[in-house]
Amino acid sequence: MSKILGILGSPHSYGGSGSLLRCALLAAQELGFETELVELYRERIEPCRGCVQDEEPTCKYPCIFEDYGREILFKLREADGYIVASPVYWYAPSGPLKILIDRMTALENMVAFGEPSYVEGKAVGVITVGADAGATLAGAYLLTVLNAMGAIIPPWAHAYSHRGKEALFDDRAVMDAINVGRLVAGLLLRVRGQNGPLTYLDDPDLRDRIRTAVLEEKRRWEAQYGSERLSLCGKSGA
Ligand SMILES: Cc1cc2nc3c(=O)[nH]c(=O)nc-3n(C[C@H](O)[C@H](O)[C@H](O)COP(=O)(O)O)c2cc1C
């Protein structure tokens, strides 16, 4: 079965970007795709050490580090598409997501070893959530860099909100996120010669149904973990 990987660059599993990402993944599932969500704050990802600049480049998949970043590179190689969601931190994606992008050089740099970029042909969409300004800039950055690594982009590939952790109540952003999920899936179907959507769908019933499903998931998650955060904020010693 085809797989779409959700990459969450927020320390909040069900914050604004996490919630919209879950909407997008549910929409992709409705088109028959398997989905998986990876949270970048769950474990440390070593920053890129710039091997690509060495005289004899050693920058090669799966990268020199045997860490959580390598596990994610495996998943990125195997998935057919990605939906990347991030909070806006100073007009840009979050730090761990930028670190992952740098580490993705190991996928892209396979061109130096006579192979195609391992990102080539992956269908991608992005979601960015801020509380003020910069969501479009951060999203544009993500789409540009993923495309520069070889990814393909469907129409309406960027959903964003400026409503911070309340983004799940931003009707337009929820509909946009659902479209990111269905259009990434739709592009993958089209590339394989199958029928798939490539036009924006405005469907308040679908929007409300998917939002309710994410809210229910969030309630179950809060009942189990009792907290919004993966980070150490507020804990002693943090
Ligand atoms: C370090 C930091 C920088 C931030 N910079 C911006 C910014 O430039 N623009 C903005 O709109 N919001 C900014 N915010 C607010 C976050 O984007 C906002 O809280 C958002 O809800 C976080 O997404 P999340 O709920 O998915 O974690 C910043 C927050 C932090 C912690």
The ligand as an SDF file (V2000), in Angstrom:
LIG
                    3D

 31 33  0  0  0  0  0  0  0  0999 V2000
   10.7870   30.5900   19.6370 C   0  0  0  0  0  0  0  0  0  0  0  0
    9.4390   30.9930   19.0960 C   0  0  0  0  0  0  0  0  0  0  0  0
    9.3780   31.8420   18.0100 C   0  0  0  0  0  0  0  0  0  0  0  0
    8.1380   32.1950   17.4670 C   0  0  0  0  0  0  0  0  0  0  0  0
    8.1180   33.0040   16.3580 N   0  0  0  0  0  0  0  0  0  0  0  0
    6.9440   33.2580   15.7540 C   0  0  0  0  0  0  0  0  0  0  0  0
    6.9120   34.0110   14.5380 C   0  0  0  0  0  0  0  0  0  0  0  0
    7.9070   34.4600   14.0020 O   0  0  0  0  0  0  0  0  0  0  0  0
    5.7040   34.2090   13.9750 N   0  0  0  0  0  0  0  0  0  0  0  0
    4.5470   33.7190   14.5120 C   0  0  0  0  0  0  0  0  0  0  0  0
    3.4920   33.9260   13.9240 O   0  0  0  0  0  0  0  0  0  0  0  0
    4.5460   33.0290   15.6720 N   0  0  0  0  0  0  0  0  0  0  0  0
    5.7090   32.7650   16.3000 C   0  0  0  0  0  0  0  0  0  0  0  0
    5.7360   32.0020   17.4450 N   0  0  0  0  0  0  0  0  0  0  0  0
    4.4630   31.4560   17.9800 C   0  0  0  0  0  0  0  0  0  0  0  0
    4.2230   30.0080   17.5360 C   0  0  0  0  0  0  0  0  0  0  0  0
    4.3340   29.8680   16.1390 O   0  0  0  0  0  0  0  0  0  0  0  0
    2.8350   29.5490   17.9760 C   0  0  0  0  0  0  0  0  0  0  0  0
    2.8490   29.4170   19.3880 O   0  0  0  0  0  0  0  0  0  0  0  0
    2.3450   28.2580   17.3590 C   0  0  0  0  0  0  0  0  0  0  0  0
    1.0910   27.9250   17.8960 O   0  0  0  0  0  0  0  0  0  0  0  0
    3.2310   27.0960   17.6240 C   0  0  0  0  0  0  0  0  0  0  0  0
    2.7350   25.9890   16.8830 O   0  0  0  0  0  0  0  0  0  0  0  0
    2.2470   24.6530   17.6170 P   0  0  0  0  0  0  0  0  0  0  0  0
    1.0000   25.0130   18.3590 O   0  0  0  0  0  0  0  0  0  0  0  0
    1.9990   23.7240   16.4950 O   0  0  0  0  0  0  0  0  0  0  0  0
    3.3750   24.1960   18.4890 O   0  0  0  0  0  0  0  0  0  0  0  0
    6.9480   31.6860   18.0340 C   0  0  0  0  0  0  0  0  0  0  0  0
    7.0140   30.8310   19.1560 C   0  0  0  0  0  0  0  0  0  0  0  0
    8.2410   30.4870   19.6770 C   0  0  0  0  0  0  0  0  0  0  0  0
    8.3010   29.5400   20.8570 C   0  0  0  0  0  0  0  0  0  0  0  0
  1  2  1  0
  2  3  1  0
  2 30  2  0
  3  4  2  0
  4  5  1  0
  4 28  1  0
  5  6  2  0
  6  7  1  0
  6 13  1  0
  7  8  2  0
  7  9  1  0
  9 10  1  0
 10 11  2  0
 10 12  1  0
 12 13  2  0
 13 14  1  0
 14 15  1  0
 14 28  1  0
 15 16  1  0
 16 17  1  0
 16 18  1  0
 18 19  1  0
 18 20  1  0
 20 21  1  0
 20 22  1  0
 22 23  1  0
 23 24  1  0
 24 25  2  0
 24 26  1  0
 24 27  1  0
 28 29  2  0
 29 30  1  0
 30 31  1  0
M  END
$$$$
